[in-house]
């Protein structure tokens, strides 16, 4: 999988609205490109070659934290001198990698208002895990992708970004998994160690083994069994998307995106005859299997609608609880006009309400306090939690997140420091941006837990 860190737009929080895959301007061919033999013989084992409609496609499968992959990419592109270099990047990811501004324009208020706090935390945790892996191996995540862009420009090739926009991929993945799997995934990424499943430290050699097709097939099968909801949008959909995009860009002309030498070559030979694609090794089997097949990329660029069942449950559960509360009290007291009148079970409506409100408020306020929220934020959690618990359009996390963000006022510098801070638990805790997000998530978890505890108390009182 790839370095997930996008470059969020200032206006859109974590949802950049630039889904198109732009063409990168190329530089003049380097001296090595002119002398390099353009033959495909004796290529590294990581290169898969496909002939399709008169075009030769070479797909280089890489590991995203591998120094050897960086060298292989440069060597193969220099040697083959392709007409087009296709790279597993989208515009936000390319900008994040090349300009070192992964979270600089993050709009935390918009993130909280849109209810994407847990999503962004998972996003950061995944970026953190890959950066820790890269730091342990001395390689920047995605370095081979930048090397492909640079080598393509040097060879006079047209460079194309063929991956689906990163936030679409993450949102489709996020929408596919339930709350508990989201929480498990987030926690495993935050505390993940730089060790393999056998407890051995990850080394450059073990990373290179990940490019072996048999090992990859085994790991992808394991992922499909353990997290099929993740493998679909994160791997399979992108395999089809990039394979389709590769074929399309091979037959496109982009005069503004090539050097004069490349324009002359394109004019003399017509459509490109050789395309080199640089993608993560996990994508190679799927791209090879679906290559040349028709793919509806528009469908893969849309977000799935919310589940009708989940939408209905968000309204139905609070409604049933409140209706049951009133029905149970009325059935026992025969009066609805006096909330202080006790029913035959000896409990007033006020007592029943407090049996539900108290644990909801206490749990929300308590977890907010444990997460490091200010007194004002804790008070907001206590007051809002009972209402939010039965109102699907209001979330405790939304209110506490906005209050805490207003109090902490995360700066541009705090956003710029995220790339480094999220690599450690201490950094996650101390950075005002991630602390605000953690507090918001904690208050939401407290509200949900307290609500069900309160429901249990009420049922016991009415039983």
matplotlib code that plots the C-alpha trace (Angstrom):
import matplotlib.pyplot as plt

x = [0.0, 1.0, 1.9, -1.6, -0.8, -2.7, -2.4, -5.7, -7.1, -7.6, -11.2, -12.2, -10.5, -9.5, -11.5, -9.6, -12.0, -9.5, -10.3, -8.6, -5.2, -3.1, -0.2, 3.2, 5.5, 8.7, 12.2, 14.8, 16.1, 19.2, 22.4, 21.9, 18.5, 19.9, 22.5, 20.3, 19.2, 15.4, 15.1, 13.0, 15.4, 16.8, 14.6, 14.4, 12.0, 9.9, 8.9, 5.8, 5.5, 2.2, 1.6, -1.8, -3.1, 0.4, 1.7, 4.3, 3.5, 6.2, 4.7, 7.3, 6.1, 7.8, 7.9, 7.1, 9.9, 12.6, 15.9, 16.3, 13.0, 14.2, 17.3, 15.3, 12.8, 15.5, 17.5, 14.5, 13.2, 16.6, 17.1, 13.8, 13.4, 9.6, 7.1, 4.9, 5.7, 2.6, 2.9, 0.7, 0.0, -2.9, -2.4, -2.9, -0.4, 2.1, 1.9, 2.2, 5.3, 7.0, 6.2, 6.4, 3.0, 0.9, -1.2, -0.2, -3.6, -5.7, -9.0, -9.8, -13.0, -14.4, -13.2, -15.1, -18.2, -18.4, -18.0, -14.7, -12.6, -12.2, -11.6, -8.8, -7.2, -7.1, -5.7, -2.9, -2.2, -1.7, 0.6, 2.5, 3.0, 4.5, 6.8, 8.0, 8.7, 10.5, 12.5, 13.6, 14.8, 16.2, 13.9, 11.2, 7.8, 6.9, 10.5, 10.4, 7.3, 9.0, 12.0, 9.7, 8.5, 12.0, 13.4, 10.5, 11.1, 14.8, 14.0, 11.8, 8.7, 5.2, 4.5, 1.0, -0.6, -2.9, -4.1, -7.6, -7.7, -6.5, -9.4, -11.9, -10.1, -9.9, -13.5, -14.8, -12.7, -13.9, -17.5, -17.0, -16.0, -18.0, -17.2, -15.4, -13.2, -12.4, -11.4, -9.3, -7.6, -6.9, -5.4, -3.2, -1.8, -1.2, 0.7, 2.1, 5.6, 8.3, 8.2, 6.8, 4.1, 6.8, 8.1, 11.3, 12.4, 11.5, 14.7, 15.4, 15.7, 12.3, 10.8, 12.3, 10.7, 7.3, 7.7, 7.8, 4.6, 4.0, 4.5, 2.2, -0.5, -0.4, -0.6, -3.4, -5.4, -4.9, -6.1, -9.1, -10.0, -9.3, -10.5, -12.4, -14.1, -10.6, -9.1, -11.9, -11.6, -8.0, -6.5, -9.0, -10.7, -7.5, -6.1, -8.9, -8.7, -5.0, -5.0, -7.8, -6.0, -2.8, -4.4, -6.1, -3.0, -1.0, -3.1, -3.5, -1.5, -0.5, 1.7, 1.9, 3.3, 6.3, 9.6, 10.4, 12.4, 9.5, 7.1, 9.3, 9.5, 5.7, 5.1, 7.4, 6.1, 2.5, 0.9, 3.2, 4.8, 6.3, 4.7, 6.4, 4.1, 5.4, 3.0, 3.1, 3.9, 0.5, -1.3, 0.6, -1.4, -4.7, -3.7, -2.3, -5.6, -7.8, -5.7, -7.6, -11.0, -13.6, -13.8, -16.3, -13.9, -16.7, -18.4, -15.2, -14.9, -18.2, -18.8, -21.3, -24.5, -25.0, -26.5, -30.3, -30.4, -27.8, -29.6, -32.9, -31.4, -29.9, -33.4, -35.2, -33.2, -33.6, -37.2, -38.0, -36.1, -38.0, -41.3, -40.6, -39.6, -42.9, -44.9, -43.4, -43.9, -47.4, -48.4, -47.3, -48.7, -51.8, -51.0, -48.8, -49.4, -47.2, -43.5, -43.2, -46.0, -44.6, -46.0, -46.9, -43.2, -42.4, -40.4, -41.3, -40.6, -38.0, -36.2, -36.3, -35.0, -32.1, -31.3, -30.5, -29.2, -26.7, -24.6, -24.7, -23.4, -20.9, -19.4, -19.1, -17.6, -15.3, -13.8, -13.4, -11.5, -9.3, -8.5, -7.2, -10.2, -10.5, -13.1, -15.2, -15.0, -15.9, -18.9, -20.0, -19.8, -21.9, -24.6, -24.8, -24.4, -28.0, -29.4, -26.9, -27.6, -31.2, -30.6, -29.1, -28.1, -26.2, -23.0, -21.2, -17.9, -18.9, -19.6, -16.6, -14.3, -15.3, -15.1, -11.6, -10.4, -11.6, -9.8, -6.5, -6.5, -4.2, -1.8, -0.4, 2.8, 1.0, -0.4, 3.0, 4.4, 1.8, 4.0, 6.6, 4.4, 2.1, 5.1, 4.9, 2.2, 3.7, 3.5, -0.1, -0.9, 1.0, 0.0, -3.1, -4.6, -4.5, -5.3, -8.4, -9.4, -8.7, -10.9, -13.7, -13.6, -13.4, -16.5, -18.4, -17.4, -18.4, -21.8, -22.5, -21.3, -23.2, -26.4, -26.5, -25.6, -28.5, -30.8, -29.9, -30.7, -34.1, -35.1, -34.1, -36.2, -39.3, -38.9]
y = [0.0, 3.5, 6.5, 7.8, 11.4, 13.8, 17.5, 18.7, 22.0, 24.8, 25.1, 21.5, 20.2, 16.6, 16.5, 18.1, 18.5, 18.0, 14.4, 14.7, 13.2, 15.9, 15.5, 16.5, 18.8, 17.1, 18.3, 17.9, 14.3, 13.6, 12.4, 8.9, 8.6, 9.2, 6.5, 3.9, 0.9, 0.8, -3.0, -4.9, -7.9, -9.0, -6.6, -7.1, -9.7, -6.8, -5.7, -7.2, -6.7, -6.7, -6.2, -4.6, -2.9, -2.3, -0.8, -2.4, -1.8, -2.4, -2.4, -2.0, -3.4, -1.5, -1.4, 2.1, 2.2, 0.4, 2.0, -0.9, 0.1, 3.6, 2.4, -0.1, 2.6, 5.0, 2.2, 0.8, 4.1, 5.2, 2.0, 1.7, 5.5, 5.1, 7.5, 7.7, 7.1, 6.4, 6.7, 5.5, 9.0, 11.5, 15.3, 15.7, 12.8, 14.2, 17.6, 16.1, 14.1, 16.8, 19.9, 18.5, 20.1, 17.1, 18.7, 22.4, 23.5, 21.4, 23.0, 21.4, 23.3, 21.9, 18.4, 18.5, 20.1, 17.3, 14.6, 13.3, 13.3, 9.5, 9.3, 11.9, 10.2, 6.9, 8.8, 10.3, 7.0, 5.3, 8.1, 7.8, 4.1, 4.4, 7.2, 5.2, 2.3, 4.6, 6.1, 2.7, 1.8, 5.2, 5.7, 8.3, 6.6, 7.1, 7.9, 5.6, 7.3, 10.7, 9.0, 7.8, 11.3, 12.7, 9.9, 10.2, 13.9, 13.2, 10.7, 13.2, 11.1, 12.3, 11.7, 10.8, 10.4, 7.4, 6.7, 7.6, 10.6, 9.6, 11.0, 9.2, 5.9, 6.5, 7.6, 4.6, 2.4, 4.2, 3.8, 0.1, -0.8, -0.7, 1.2, -1.6, -2.4, 1.3, 1.5, -1.7, -0.4, 3.0, 1.5, -1.0, 1.8, 4.2, 1.6, -0.5, -1.6, -1.8, -5.6, -8.3, -10.8, -13.1, -10.3, -9.8, -6.2, -5.2, -4.9, -3.8, -7.5, -8.3, -5.4, -6.6, -10.0, -8.3, -7.8, -11.6, -12.6, -15.7, -13.8, -11.0, -13.5, -15.0, -11.7, -10.4, -13.6, -13.1, -9.5, -10.6, -13.0, -10.6, -7.3, -7.8, -4.5, -2.8, -4.8, -4.0, -0.2, 0.0, -2.6, -4.2, -1.0, 0.8, -2.1, -1.8, 2.0, 2.3, -0.5, 1.3, 4.7, 3.3, 2.2, 5.6, 7.7, 5.6, 6.9, 10.5, 13.4, 16.1, 18.6, 21.0, 18.3, 17.1, 18.5, 19.6, 16.3, 14.2, 16.1, 15.4, 11.7, 11.5, 13.2, 10.7, 7.5, 8.4, 6.9, 5.9, 2.5, 2.0, 2.8, 2.3, 2.2, 2.5, 1.1, -0.7, -4.4, -5.3, -3.8, -5.7, -9.0, -7.2, -4.9, -7.7, -9.7, -6.8, -5.2, -4.2, -4.9, -2.1, -0.2, 2.4, 4.9, 7.3, 4.7, 4.2, 8.0, 8.3, 7.9, 5.1, 6.4, 5.8, 2.5, 2.8, 0.4, 2.4, 5.7, 4.2, 2.8, 6.2, 7.6, 4.4, 3.5, 6.9, 7.1, 3.6, 4.3, 7.5, 6.0, 3.0, 5.3, 7.2, 4.1, 2.2, 5.1, 5.9, 2.2, 2.1, 5.4, 5.9, 9.6, 11.6, 15.1, 14.9, 13.9, 13.8, 11.2, 7.8, 4.8, 1.5, 0.6, 3.5, 5.5, 9.0, 10.0, 12.4, 9.5, 7.4, 10.3, 10.9, 7.2, 7.6, 11.2, 10.9, 8.0, 9.5, 12.9, 11.4, 9.0, 11.7, 14.2, 11.7, 10.5, 14.1, 14.9, 11.8, 12.8, 16.1, 18.3, 21.7, 22.4, 24.3, 21.3, 18.8, 21.0, 21.1, 17.3, 16.9, 19.3, 18.1, 14.3, 13.5, 15.5, 14.2, 10.6, 10.8, 13.4, 11.8, 15.1, 16.3, 14.7, 15.3, 15.1, 17.9, 20.3, 19.3, 19.3, 22.8, 24.1, 22.5, 23.8, 27.3, 27.1, 25.6, 27.5, 25.2, 27.2, 26.7, 25.7, 23.0, 21.6, 21.7, 19.8, 17.0, 14.9, 14.6, 14.6, 11.8, 9.4, 9.0, 8.7, 11.6, 13.7, 12.6, 13.8, 17.1, 18.5, 20.7, 19.3, 15.7, 16.4, 18.2, 15.2, 12.7, 14.7, 14.9, 11.1, 10.4, 12.5, 10.7, 7.3, 8.3, 9.5, 6.2, 4.1, 6.1, 6.0, 2.2, 2.0, 4.4, 2.3, -0.7, 1.2, 2.3, -1.2, -2.6, 0.1, -0.7, -4.5]
z = [0.0, -0.5, 1.6, 2.3, 3.2, 1.0, 0.8, 2.1, 0.8, 3.2, 2.3, 2.2, 5.4, 4.5, 1.3, -1.6, -4.6, -7.4, -8.6, -12.0, -12.5, -14.0, -16.4, -15.0, -17.0, -18.2, -18.3, -21.0, -21.5, -19.6, -21.2, -19.8, -21.5, -25.0, -24.6, -22.8, -24.8, -25.1, -24.8, -22.4, -22.0, -18.7, -16.7, -12.9, -11.5, -10.1, -13.7, -15.4, -19.2, -21.0, -24.8, -25.6, -28.8, -30.1, -26.9, -24.6, -20.9, -18.2, -14.7, -11.9, -8.6, -5.7, -1.9, -0.7, 1.8, -0.2, -1.3, -3.8, -5.4, -5.8, -7.7, -9.8, -10.9, -12.0, -13.7, -15.6, -16.8, -17.9, -19.7, -21.5, -22.4, -22.4, -24.1, -21.0, -17.3, -15.3, -11.5, -8.6, -7.4, -7.5, -7.4, -3.6, -2.9, -5.4, -3.8, -0.3, -1.2, -3.3, -1.4, 2.2, 3.2, 4.0, 6.7, 6.4, 5.1, 7.4, 8.4, 11.7, 12.3, 9.0, 9.8, 13.1, 11.7, 9.1, 11.7, 10.3, 13.4, 13.7, 9.9, 10.1, 13.1, 11.2, 8.2, 10.4, 12.1, 8.8, 7.6, 11.0, 10.6, 7.2, 8.3, 11.2, 8.9, 6.5, 9.3, 10.6, 7.1, 6.2, 3.2, 2.9, 2.1, -1.6, -2.5, -5.5, -6.8, -6.8, -8.4, -11.2, -11.8, -11.9, -14.1, -16.5, -16.9, -17.4, -20.1, -21.9, -21.2, -20.5, -16.8, -15.8, -12.4, -12.6, -9.1, -7.8, -5.6, -2.2, -0.1, -2.3, -1.6, 2.1, 2.3, 0.4, 2.6, 5.8, 4.7, 4.2, 7.7, 10.9, 14.1, 16.0, 13.0, 12.6, 16.3, 16.0, 12.9, 14.4, 17.6, 15.8, 13.6, 16.5, 18.6, 15.7, 16.1, 13.4, 13.6, 11.5, 12.5, 14.1, 16.3, 14.3, 13.4, 9.8, 7.7, 4.2, 3.2, 4.6, 2.8, -0.5, 0.1, 0.1, -3.7, -4.3, -6.1, -4.0, -0.7, -2.0, -3.1, 0.4, 2.2, 0.0, 0.7, 4.4, 4.1, 2.1, 4.9, 7.8, 6.3, 3.1, 3.5, 3.4, 0.6, -1.8, -2.0, -1.0, -3.3, -5.8, -6.9, -7.4, -9.4, -11.9, -11.9, -12.5, -15.2, -17.1, -16.6, -17.9, -21.2, -21.6, -21.0, -23.4, -26.3, -25.1, -26.5, -24.0, -26.0, -23.1, -20.8, -22.8, -23.8, -27.3, -27.8, -26.6, -28.9, -31.9, -30.9, -30.5, -33.8, -35.6, -34.0, -33.4, -30.3, -27.5, -28.0, -24.6, -21.2, -17.8, -14.8, -11.2, -8.6, -5.3, -5.7, -4.1, -7.1, -9.8, -9.7, -9.8, -12.6, -14.6, -14.1, -15.2, -17.8, -20.9, -19.3, -19.5, -16.2, -15.1, -13.4, -12.7, -10.5, -8.6, -8.1, -6.3, -2.6, -1.7, -0.1, 3.6, 4.6, 4.8, 7.7, 9.7, 8.8, 10.0, 13.2, 14.1, 14.3, 15.4, 18.5, 20.2, 19.2, 20.6, 23.8, 24.5, 23.5, 25.8, 28.6, 28.5, 27.9, 30.8, 33.2, 32.0, 32.2, 35.8, 36.9, 34.7, 34.5, 32.1, 33.4, 36.5, 36.1, 39.9, 40.4, 41.1, 39.3, 40.9, 40.6, 42.8, 40.2, 38.9, 35.3, 36.6, 38.3, 35.2, 33.1, 35.5, 35.5, 31.8, 31.7, 34.6, 33.2, 29.7, 31.0, 33.5, 30.9, 28.2, 30.7, 32.3, 29.0, 27.8, 31.0, 30.7, 27.1, 28.4, 27.7, 29.4, 32.0, 29.5, 27.1, 29.9, 30.8, 27.1, 27.0, 30.2, 28.9, 25.3, 25.7, 26.8, 23.9, 21.4, 22.5, 21.2, 18.4, 15.2, 13.7, 16.8, 18.0, 21.3, 19.4, 17.1, 20.0, 22.2, 19.2, 18.2, 21.9, 22.3, 18.9, 19.8, 23.1, 21.8, 18.5, 16.5, 14.4, 10.9, 12.7, 14.6, 11.3, 9.8, 12.8, 12.4, 10.0, 12.7, 15.8, 14.7, 14.7, 18.5, 21.1, 22.9, 19.7, 19.2, 22.7, 22.7, 19.3, 19.6, 16.4, 17.3, 21.0, 19.9, 17.7, 20.4, 22.9, 20.4, 19.8, 23.5, 24.2, 21.5, 22.9, 26.4, 25.1, 23.4, 26.3, 28.9, 26.8, 26.8, 30.5, 31.2, 29.0, 31.2, 34.4, 33.0, 31.9, 35.3, 37.1, 34.9, 35.0]

ax = plt.figure().add_subplot(projection="3d")
ax.plot(x, y, z, "-o")
ax.set_aspect("equal")
plt.show()
